[in-house]
């Protein structure tokens, strides 16, 4: 089964590769998903219709990480510093499960153009 998903907003399509976590596998089963985004510094997050326990929880992220935040049932995309980070690396508000990474060409540059009023869709790459 493909583990590459597409993240779509406006005219942009970004690819991300999921890891082998139970949470990532659970995400694949609910796709496609559409939502309205929220921004928190350089983090995009939005609620998805899924619950999962924390798996190898982390707070300090790398630019390009995608994660699931259990308290908000939220899909997260980290693309730069967040309000509680060190100014260089993103830091999640609390522990998240890293489920993959942005892997598509220019993905981080594209995600930096997202606006608070944008809708977003996650789907399995065909």
FIKEDO-326924 format. One record per atom (N, C-alpha, C): residue number from 1; residue in three letters; x, y, z. Coordinates in nm, 4 decimals. Layout:
! residues N
> k_r_xx_yy_zz
> NUM_Ala_X_Y_Z
...
This chain:
! residues 126
> k_r_xx_yy_zz
> 1_Unk_0.0843_-0.1188_0.0000
> 1_Unk_0.0000_0.0000_0.0000
> 1_Unk_0.0891_0.1255_0.0000
> 2_Unk_0.0509_0.2232_-0.0793
> 2_Unk_0.1262_0.3481_-0.0860
> 2_Unk_0.1217_0.4200_0.0481
> 3_Unk_0.2343_0.4786_0.0853
> 3_Unk_0.2403_0.5560_0.2077
> 3_Unk_0.2659_0.7024_0.1760
> 4_Unk_0.2443_0.7407_0.0512
> 4_Unk_0.2615_0.8806_0.0126
> 4_Unk_0.1246_0.9458_0.0098
> 5_Unk_0.1137_1.0575_0.0825
> 5_Unk_-0.0113_1.1326_0.0825
> 5_Unk_0.0120_1.2666_0.0157
> 6_Unk_-0.0977_1.3257_-0.0288
> 6_Unk_-0.0941_1.4602_-0.0850
> 6_Unk_-0.1663_1.5537_0.0103
> 7_Unk_-0.1069_1.6696_0.0291
> 7_Unk_-0.1641_1.7763_0.1102
> 7_Unk_-0.1978_1.8866_0.0114
> 8_Unk_-0.3272_1.9198_0.0005
> 8_Unk_-0.3723_2.0130_-0.1029
> 8_Unk_-0.4358_2.1358_-0.0383
> 9_Unk_-0.3928_2.2528_-0.0822
> 9_Unk_-0.4562_2.3786_-0.0418
> 9_Unk_-0.4359_2.4775_-0.1555
> 10_Unk_-0.5368_2.5611_-0.1778
> 10_Unk_-0.5359_2.6528_-0.2918
> 10_Unk_-0.4994_2.5734_-0.4167
> 11_Unk_-0.3999_2.6129_-0.4899
> 11_Unk_-0.3588_2.5408_-0.6108
> 11_Unk_-0.2361_2.4527_-0.5837
> 12_Unk_-0.1999_2.4395_-0.4578
> 12_Unk_-0.0773_2.3693_-0.4203
> 12_Unk_-0.1030_2.2236_-0.3849
> 13_Unk_-0.0136_2.1378_-0.4284
> 13_Unk_-0.0155_1.9958_-0.3917
> 13_Unk_0.1233_1.9631_-0.3384
> 14_Unk_0.1278_1.9161_-0.2149
> 14_Unk_0.2531_1.8821_-0.1488
> 14_Unk_0.2500_1.7338_-0.1160
> 15_Unk_0.3609_1.6654_-0.1376
> 15_Unk_0.3685_1.5232_-0.1030
> 15_Unk_0.4370_1.5047_0.0314
> 16_Unk_0.3891_1.4056_0.1045
> 16_Unk_0.4502_1.3670_0.2316
> 16_Unk_0.4540_1.2146_0.2368
> 17_Unk_0.5579_1.1616_0.2976
> 17_Unk_0.5717_1.0177_0.3135
> 17_Unk_0.5462_0.9823_0.4584
> 18_Unk_0.4557_0.8866_0.4793
> 18_Unk_0.4230_0.8428_0.6146
> 18_Unk_0.5219_0.7378_0.6620
> 19_Unk_0.5410_0.7316_0.7936
> 19_Unk_0.6279_0.6298_0.8523
> 19_Unk_0.5465_0.5035_0.8844
> 20_Unk_0.6048_0.4125_0.9587
> 20_Unk_0.5415_0.2834_0.9894
> 20_Unk_0.4627_0.2837_1.1205
> 21_Unk_0.4406_0.3998_1.1797
> 21_Unk_0.3708_0.4043_1.3085
> 21_Unk_0.2257_0.3577_1.2952
> 22_Unk_0.1708_0.3115_1.4078
> 22_Unk_0.0295_0.2712_1.4110
> 22_Unk_-0.0593_0.3908_1.3762
> 23_Unk_-0.0194_0.5097_1.4226
> 23_Unk_-0.0986_0.6308_1.3977
> 23_Unk_-0.1015_0.6642_1.2488
> 24_Unk_0.0109_0.6502_1.1806
> 24_Unk_0.0159_0.6762_1.0362
> 24_Unk_-0.0736_0.5776_0.9619
> 25_Unk_-0.0702_0.4521_1.0026
> 25_Unk_-0.1551_0.3504_0.9387
> 25_Unk_-0.3024_0.3796_0.9617
> 26_Unk_-0.3345_0.4315_1.0804
> 26_Unk_-0.4729_0.4691_1.1115
> 26_Unk_-0.5173_0.5855_1.0221
> 27_Unk_-0.4273_0.6809_1.0003
> 27_Unk_-0.4581_0.7951_0.9138
> 27_Unk_-0.4945_0.7490_0.7732
> 28_Unk_-0.4193_0.6556_0.7190
> 28_Unk_-0.4459_0.6062_0.5836
> 28_Unk_-0.5896_0.5556_0.5680
> 29_Unk_-0.6442_0.4989_0.6747
> 29_Unk_-0.7788_0.4396_0.6686
> 29_Unk_-0.8907_0.5432_0.6628
> 30_Unk_-0.8616_0.6686_0.7021
> 30_Unk_-0.9684_0.7697_0.7042
> 30_Unk_-0.9615_0.8679_0.5868
> 31_Unk_-0.8587_0.8540_0.5028
> 31_Unk_-0.8439_0.9474_0.3900
> 31_Unk_-0.9485_0.9223_0.2828
> 32_Unk_-0.9939_1.0250_0.2120
> 32_Unk_-0.9536_1.1657_0.2176
> 32_Unk_-1.0223_1.2407_0.3327
> 33_Unk_-0.9571_1.3493_0.3739
> 33_Unk_-1.0071_1.4353_0.4810
> 33_Unk_-0.9953_1.5798_0.4347
> 34_Unk_-1.0996_1.6594_0.4610
> 34_Unk_-1.0951_1.8036_0.4325
> 34_Unk_-1.1208_1.8790_0.5620
> 35_Unk_-1.0562_1.9956_0.5752
> 35_Unk_-1.0719_2.0740_0.6966
> 35_Unk_-1.0324_2.2186_0.6712
> 36_Unk_-1.0572_2.3032_0.7697
> 36_Unk_-1.0087_2.4414_0.7721
> 36_Unk_-0.8847_2.4433_0.8587
> 37_Unk_-0.7853_2.5195_0.8203
> 37_Unk_-0.6594_2.5186_0.8934
> 37_Unk_-0.6567_2.6195_1.0075
> 38_Unk_-0.5646_2.5940_1.0977
> 38_Unk_-0.5258_2.6871_1.2032
> 38_Unk_-0.3749_2.7032_1.1915
> 39_Unk_-0.3260_2.8209_1.2266
> 39_Unk_-0.1818_2.8451_1.2285
> 39_Unk_-0.1385_2.8793_1.3703
> 40_Unk_-0.0249_2.8254_1.4099
> 40_Unk_0.0363_2.8570_1.5393
> 40_Unk_0.1844_2.8768_1.5115
> 41_Unk_0.2235_3.0024_1.4911
> 41_Unk_0.3593_3.0282_1.4447
> 41_Unk_0.3757_2.9631_1.3086
> 42_Unk_0.4790_2.8837_1.2933
> 42_Unk_0.5045_2.8128_1.1679
> 42_Unk_0.4613_2.6669_1.1774
> 43_Unk_0.3432_2.6484_1.2315
> 43_Unk_0.2792_2.5165_1.2367
> 43_Unk_0.1374_2.5300_1.1835
> 44_Unk_0.1026_2.4425_1.0908
> 44_Unk_-0.0347_2.4294_1.0442
> 44_Unk_-0.0937_2.3130_1.1217
> 45_Unk_-0.2140_2.3309_1.1755
> 45_Unk_-0.2803_2.2175_1.2388
> 45_Unk_-0.4295_2.2255_1.2118
> 46_Unk_-0.4930_2.1085_1.2099
> 46_Unk_-0.6373_2.1038_1.1882
> 46_Unk_-0.6905_1.9708_1.2384
> 47_Unk_-0.8146_1.9771_1.2846
> 47_Unk_-0.8777_1.8580_1.3398
> 47_Unk_-0.9119_1.7589_1.2290
> 48_Unk_-0.8892_1.6322_1.2573
> 48_Unk_-0.9279_1.5248_1.1656
> 48_Unk_-1.0130_1.4236_1.2433
> 49_Unk_-1.0975_1.3464_1.1742
> 49_Unk_-1.1874_1.2535_1.2432
> 49_Unk_-1.1171_1.1233_1.2845
> 50_Unk_-1.0239_1.1371_1.3793
> 50_Unk_-0.9449_1.0226_1.4218
> 50_Unk_-0.8991_1.0444_1.5650
> 51_Unk_-0.8885_0.9369_1.6394
> 51_Unk_-0.8274_0.9420_1.7714
> 51_Unk_-0.7144_0.8407_1.7745
> 52_Unk_-0.6130_0.8698_1.8528
> 52_Unk_-0.4999_0.7777_1.8682
> 52_Unk_-0.4232_0.8185_1.9933
> 53_Unk_-0.3684_0.7199_2.0613
> 53_Unk_-0.2827_0.7472_2.1758
> 53_Unk_-0.1460_0.7944_2.1267
> 54_Unk_-0.0751_0.8611_2.2151
> 54_Unk_0.0585_0.9082_2.1797
> 54_Unk_0.1503_0.7879_2.1557
> 55_Unk_0.2343_0.8001_2.0574
> 55_Unk_0.3265_0.6932_2.0190
> 55_Unk_0.4662_0.7541_2.0095
> 56_Unk_0.5559_0.7158_2.0973
> 56_Unk_0.6913_0.7735_2.0976
> 56_Unk_0.6851_0.9262_2.0941
> 57_Unk_0.6107_0.9838_2.1862
> 57_Unk_0.5848_1.1275_2.1881
> 57_Unk_0.7092_1.2139_2.1882
> 58_Unk_0.7014_1.3211_2.1113
> 58_Unk_0.8105_1.4183_2.1001
> 58_Unk_0.7516_1.5585_2.0996
> 59_Unk_0.8300_1.6539_2.1459
> 59_Unk_0.7913_1.7944_2.1357
> 59_Unk_0.8811_1.8702_2.0381
> 60_Unk_1.0103_1.8428_2.0407
> 60_Unk_1.1028_1.9121_1.9513
> 60_Unk_1.0949_1.8478_1.8131
> 61_Unk_1.0626_1.9279_1.7134
> 61_Unk_1.0393_1.8795_1.5776
> 61_Unk_1.1496_1.9255_1.4830
> 62_Unk_1.1515_1.8658_1.3669
> 62_Unk_1.2344_1.9104_1.2555
> 62_Unk_1.1412_1.9797_1.1560
> 63_Unk_1.1923_2.0784_1.0837
> 63_Unk_1.1139_2.1413_0.9777
> 63_Unk_1.0765_2.0325_0.8774
> 64_Unk_0.9479_2.0257_0.8435
> 64_Unk_0.8992_1.9256_0.7497
> 64_Unk_0.8311_1.8070_0.8157
> 65_Unk_0.8452_1.7931_0.9488
> 65_Unk_0.7749_1.6843_1.0173
> 65_Unk_0.6243_1.7029_1.0063
> 66_Unk_0.5530_1.5917_0.9903
> 66_Unk_0.4087_1.5916_1.0059
> 66_Unk_0.3791_1.5020_1.1258
> 67_Unk_0.2760_1.5377_1.2011
> 67_Unk_0.2510_1.4687_1.3265
> 67_Unk_0.1024_1.4677_1.3586
> 68_Unk_0.0669_1.3862_1.4584
> 68_Unk_-0.0692_1.3825_1.5110
> 68_Unk_-0.0628_1.4260_1.6570
> 69_Unk_-0.1509_1.5205_1.6925
> 69_Unk_-0.1578_1.5750_1.8276
> 69_Unk_-0.2846_1.5214_1.8936
> 70_Unk_-0.2731_1.4182_1.9801
> 70_Unk_-0.3919_1.3541_2.0372
> 70_Unk_-0.4892_1.4458_2.1123
> 71_Unk_-0.4435_1.5444_2.1944
> 71_Unk_-0.5425_1.6250_2.2677
> 71_Unk_-0.6418_1.6998_2.1778
> 72_Unk_-0.5996_1.7353_2.0563
> 72_Unk_-0.6883_1.8075_1.9650
> 72_Unk_-0.7320_1.7255_1.8456
> 73_Unk_-0.7001_1.5952_1.8448
> 73_Unk_-0.7271_1.5102_1.7274
> 73_Unk_-0.6808_1.5826_1.6017
> 74_Unk_-0.5597_1.6357_1.6067
> 74_Unk_-0.5134_1.7258_1.5013
> 74_Unk_-0.3943_1.6711_1.4234
> 75_Unk_-0.4005_1.6953_1.2937
> 75_Unk_-0.2901_1.6713_1.2006
> 75_Unk_-0.2058_1.7981_1.2018
> 76_Unk_-0.0755_1.7847_1.2152
> 76_Unk_0.0132_1.9008_1.2265
> 76_Unk_0.1229_1.8954_1.1207
> 77_Unk_0.1560_2.0114_1.0678
> 77_Unk_0.2666_2.0256_0.9730
> 77_Unk_0.3590_2.1335_1.0298
> 78_Unk_0.4837_2.0976_1.0562
> 78_Unk_0.5798_2.1914_1.1135
> 78_Unk_0.6711_2.2428_1.0031
> 79_Unk_0.6706_2.3768_0.9829
> 79_Unk_0.7506_2.4331_0.8735
> 79_Unk_0.8439_2.5445_0.9179
> 80_Unk_0.8604_2.5623_1.0481
> 80_Unk_0.9506_2.6639_1.1014
> 80_Unk_0.9263_2.6822_1.2497
> 81_Unk_0.9887_2.7839_1.3086
> 81_Unk_0.9758_2.8061_1.4524
> 81_Unk_0.8301_2.8265_1.4967
> 82_Unk_0.8008_2.7759_1.6152
> 82_Unk_0.6687_2.7943_1.6773
> 82_Unk_0.6851_2.8851_1.7989
> 83_Unk_0.5755_2.9388_1.8525
> 83_Unk_0.5856_3.0351_1.9624
> 83_Unk_0.6647_2.9880_2.0851
> 84_Unk_0.6686_2.8580_2.1128
> 84_Unk_0.7424_2.8135_2.2312
> 84_Unk_0.8763_2.7471_2.1975
> 85_Unk_0.9182_2.7573_2.0723
> 85_Unk_1.0451_2.6974_2.0317
> 85_Unk_1.1631_2.7851_2.0687
> 86_Unk_1.2796_2.7472_2.0202
> 86_Unk_1.4029_2.8211_2.0490
> 86_Unk_1.4329_2.9256_1.9419
> 87_Unk_1.3382_2.9476_1.8517
> 87_Unk_1.3582_3.0434_1.7443
> 87_Unk_1.4178_2.9817_1.6199
> 88_Unk_1.4624_2.8561_1.6290
> 88_Unk_1.5214_2.7884_1.5142
> 88_Unk_1.4397_2.6669_1.4737
> 89_Unk_1.4138_2.5787_1.5702
> 89_Unk_1.3388_2.4560_1.5422
> 89_Unk_1.1970_2.4689_1.5955
> 90_Unk_1.1034_2.4025_1.5292
> 90_Unk_0.9666_2.4028_1.5817
> 90_Unk_0.9569_2.3179_1.7082
> 91_Unk_0.8700_2.3590_1.7976
> 91_Unk_0.8381_2.2815_1.9169
> 91_Unk_0.6868_2.2726_1.9259
> 92_Unk_0.6373_2.1500_1.9409
> 92_Unk_0.4929_2.1290_1.9547
> 92_Unk_0.4465_2.1808_2.0908
> 93_Unk_0.3171_2.2143_2.1002
> 93_Unk_0.2590_2.2645_2.2252
> 93_Unk_0.2690_2.1598_2.3360
> 94_Unk_0.2580_2.0333_2.2992
> 94_Unk_0.2779_1.9202_2.3895
> 94_Unk_0.3154_1.8017_2.3014
> 95_Unk_0.3404_1.6867_2.3620
> 95_Unk_0.3882_1.5713_2.2853
> 95_Unk_0.2968_1.5364_2.1683
> 96_Unk_0.3604_1.5067_2.0558
> 96_Unk_0.2904_1.4625_1.9349
> 96_Unk_0.3526_1.3313_1.8889
> 97_Unk_0.2800_1.2611_1.8029
> 97_Unk_0.3320_1.1418_1.7372
> 97_Unk_0.3764_1.1822_1.5978
> 98_Unk_0.5056_1.1726_1.5703
> 98_Unk_0.5543_1.2021_1.4351
> 98_Unk_0.5075_1.0884_1.3443
> 99_Unk_0.4377_1.1245_1.2353
> 99_Unk_0.3832_1.0230_1.1445
> 99_Unk_0.4452_1.0283_1.0050
> 100_Unk_0.5336_1.1245_0.9811
> 100_Unk_0.5963_1.1322_0.8503
> 100_Unk_0.6678_1.2632_0.8295
> 101_Unk_0.6958_1.2908_0.7016
> 101_Unk_0.7732_1.4089_0.6653
> 101_Unk_0.7323_1.4573_0.5267
> 102_Unk_0.7346_1.5891_0.5087
> 102_Unk_0.7133_1.6481_0.3766
> 102_Unk_0.8301_1.6035_0.2889
> 103_Unk_0.8005_1.5432_0.1743
> 103_Unk_0.9069_1.4914_0.0883
> 103_Unk_0.9017_1.5481_-0.0527
> 104_Unk_0.7923_1.6107_-0.0881
> 104_Unk_0.7787_1.6636_-0.2230
> 104_Unk_0.8678_1.7837_-0.2472
> 105_Unk_0.9014_1.8047_-0.3734
> 105_Unk_0.9851_1.9170_-0.4135
> 105_Unk_0.9176_2.0495_-0.3788
> 106_Unk_0.9911_2.1388_-0.3162
> 106_Unk_0.9435_2.2720_-0.2774
> 106_Unk_0.8265_2.2674_-0.1790
> 107_Unk_0.8067_2.1570_-0.1112
> 107_Unk_0.6931_2.1429_-0.0196
> 107_Unk_0.6922_2.2449_0.0925
> 108_Unk_0.8069_2.2670_0.1531
> 108_Unk_0.8149_2.3624_0.2641
> 108_Unk_0.7886_2.5038_0.2128
> 109_Unk_0.8451_2.5393_0.0975
> 109_Unk_0.8207_2.6725_0.0406
> 109_Unk_0.6719_2.6926_0.0126
> 110_Unk_0.6059_2.5893_-0.0378
> 110_Unk_0.4625_2.6003_-0.0672
> 110_Unk_0.3811_2.6153_0.0603
> 111_Unk_0.4134_2.5381_0.1632
> 111_Unk_0.3334_2.5426_0.2862
> 111_Unk_0.3481_2.6781_0.3555
> 112_Unk_0.4587_2.7454_0.3327
> 112_Unk_0.4780_2.8791_0.3931
> 112_Unk_0.3797_2.9817_0.3365
> 113_Unk_0.3159_2.9502_0.2252
> 113_Unk_0.2199_3.0427_0.1618
> 113_Unk_0.0775_3.0237_0.2141
> 114_Unk_0.0560_2.9265_0.3007
> 114_Unk_-0.0791_2.8976_0.3485
> 114_Unk_-0.1298_3.0123_0.4360
> 115_Unk_-0.2600_3.0365_0.4289
> 115_Unk_-0.3225_3.1455_0.5044
> 115_Unk_-0.4293_3.0890_0.5983
> 116_Unk_-0.4577_3.1591_0.7081
> 116_Unk_-0.5531_3.1079_0.8063
> 116_Unk_-0.6919_3.0738_0.7507
> 117_Unk_-0.7335_3.1383_0.6439
> 117_Unk_-0.8681_3.1124_0.5893
> 117_Unk_-0.8710_2.9958_0.4899
> 118_Unk_-0.7558_2.9362_0.4628
> 118_Unk_-0.7481_2.8297_0.3624
> 118_Unk_-0.8113_2.6992_0.4103
> 119_Unk_-0.8677_2.6273_0.3148
> 119_Unk_-0.9128_2.4902_0.3378
> 119_Unk_-0.7989_2.3988_0.2959
> 120_Unk_-0.7977_2.2799_0.3531
> 120_Unk_-0.6906_2.1850_0.3246
> 120_Unk_-0.7509_2.0467_0.3073
> 121_Unk_-0.6866_1.9656_0.2265
> 121_Unk_-0.7321_1.8279_0.2050
> 121_Unk_-0.6114_1.7361_0.2137
> 122_Unk_-0.6327_1.6211_0.2756
> 122_Unk_-0.5337_1.5136_0.2771
> 122_Unk_-0.5911_1.3989_0.1980
> 123_Unk_-0.5094_1.3420_0.1080
> 123_Unk_-0.5563_1.2257_0.0334
> 123_Unk_-0.4377_1.1372_-0.0014
> 124_Unk_-0.4691_1.0116_-0.0265
> 124_Unk_-0.3680_0.9155_-0.0673
> 124_Unk_-0.3235_0.9482_-0.2094
> 125_Unk_-0.1941_0.9468_-0.2337
> 125_Unk_-0.1465_0.9710_-0.3706
> 125_Unk_-0.1846_0.8520_-0.4580
> 126_Unk_-0.2361_0.8830_-0.5763
> 126_Unk_-0.2791_0.7778_-0.6690
> 126_Unk_-0.1621_0.7190_-0.7443
